[in-house]
Amino acid sequence: MQPFHRRAAQAAICLALSAPFSHAVAQTPVQAGPGYSGSVTAIGSNGQASGACTIPAFQVGGGTPPPVFTCTTSSASNYAHVQAGRAHAGGGYALANGSNQNMGLYNTFFTSTLAQTAQGYYIVGNCP
């Protein structure tokens, strides 16, 4: 089965080629065996669904959907960030993991605030 975004794109193409149709409706994915499934249907300007533009069930993924990631911040010396695995050292500087943003000198005297915006991805500063 194709991922949801590909199915939605197919519905959009179908809509673009079918002037009387105004929009597409994606059925909310529901648990179906090991994954989640749903469908995308083109809806005409008169409110009726088009069998010609209906895209059959699709699978979103397997198992339980991942939890929503919550951004967190940590303030510490650049040395402590490297030791904690939030940053790495290079050329005498501390660099945030993921973004590789320069945090300043890699020592215990320079401090930085890092925001973890995704698993293993840090930026210098606070959460966006």
GIURWO-V22981 format. One record per residue. N is the residue number from 1. OMEGA is omega in radians with two decimals (none if undefined). NEAR is the number of other C-alpha atoms within 12 Angstrom. D_CENTER is the distance of its C-alpha to the mean C-alpha in Angstrom with 1 decimal. Layout:
BEGIN
N/OMEGA/NEAR/D_CENTER, N/OMEGA/NEAR/D_CENTER
END
This chain:
BEGIN
1/-3.12/19/20.2, 2/3.09/21/17.7, 3/-3.07/24/14.0, 4/-3.06/26/13.5, 5/3.10/20/12.4, 6/3.12/19/15.6, 7/3.13/31/17.6, 8/3.12/30/16.7, 9/3.11/23/17.6, 10/3.11/27/20.8, 11/3.14/33/21.7, 12/3.10/27/21.2, 13/3.13/22/23.6, 14/3.13/28/25.9, 15/-3.12/29/26.0, 16/-3.13/18/26.7, 17/-3.09/15/29.6, 18/-3.04/20/31.0, 19/-3.08/16/32.2, 20/-3.07/19/33.2, 21/-3.00/28/29.6, 22/-3.09/25/27.7, 23/3.10/29/24.2, 24/3.10/31/22.2, 25/3.08/28/21.4, 26/3.07/28/18.7, 27/3.11/23/20.0, 28/3.14/18/17.8, 29/3.11/22/16.8, 30/3.12/22/19.4, 31/3.11/18/20.1, 32/-3.11/18/22.1, 33/-3.10/13/23.5, 34/-3.09/14/21.0, 35/3.11/20/18.0, 36/-3.13/25/17.1, 37/3.14/28/18.6, 38/3.12/29/19.4, 39/3.09/31/20.8, 40/-3.11/37/20.8, 41/3.07/35/24.1, 42/-3.13/38/25.6, 43/3.14/28/27.7, 44/3.14/24/30.8, 45/3.08/16/32.0, 46/3.09/12/34.6, 47/-3.13/15/32.0, 48/3.13/19/32.7, 49/3.12/24/30.2, 50/3.05/25/30.9, 51/-3.12/16/31.4, 52/-3.09/20/31.2, 53/3.11/33/27.6, 54/3.11/31/26.4, 55/-3.01/35/23.7, 56/-3.09/25/24.3, 57/3.14/25/22.2, 58/3.10/31/19.0, 59/-3.14/28/17.2, 60/-3.11/30/13.5, 61/3.14/23/13.8, 62/3.06/19/16.3, 63/-3.11/15/17.3, 64/3.11/14/15.7, 65/-3.12/15/12.1, 66/3.12/10/10.4, 67/3.08/8/11.3, 68/-3.11/9/9.4, 69/3.10/13/9.5, 70/3.13/13/12.4, 71/3.08/20/13.3, 72/3.10/23/16.8, 73/3.08/23/19.5, 74/3.07/28/22.4, 75/-3.12/23/25.5, 76/3.04/27/27.9, 77/3.13/25/30.0, 78/3.08/35/28.3, 79/-3.13/30/30.3, 80/3.09/25/28.9, 81/3.13/36/25.2, 82/-3.14/30/26.0, 83/-3.12/18/27.9, 84/3.11/18/25.0, 85/3.11/23/22.5, 86/-3.09/39/20.4, 87/3.07/39/22.1, 88/-3.12/31/24.4, 89/3.08/26/27.8, 90/3.10/21/28.8, 91/3.13/11/32.0, 92/-3.14/17/32.9, 93/3.01/24/29.7, 94/-3.11/36/26.8, 95/-3.13/33/23.4, 96/3.10/36/20.1, 97/3.13/30/18.1, 98/-3.09/22/15.1, 99/-3.08/24/16.0, 100/3.09/22/19.7, 101/3.13/25/20.8, 102/-3.12/29/24.6, 103/-3.07/36/25.5, 104/-3.09/28/29.3, 105/3.12/24/31.9, 106/3.07/28/31.2, 107/-3.10/24/33.8, 108/-3.08/18/34.4, 109/3.11/15/35.5, 110/3.10/21/32.3, 111/-3.14/25/29.8, 112/2.97/34/26.2, 113/3.11/29/23.4, 114/3.05/41/20.0, 115/3.07/31/16.8, 116/-3.06/30/14.3, 117/3.06/26/10.9, 118/-3.13/22/9.0, 119/3.11/20/11.0, 120/-3.11/22/13.7, 121/-3.09/25/12.6, 122/3.03/35/15.3, 123/3.09/32/16.5, 124/3.13/34/20.1, 125/-3.10/24/20.7, 126/3.10/17/19.4, 127/3.13/18/16.1, 128/none/15/15.0
END
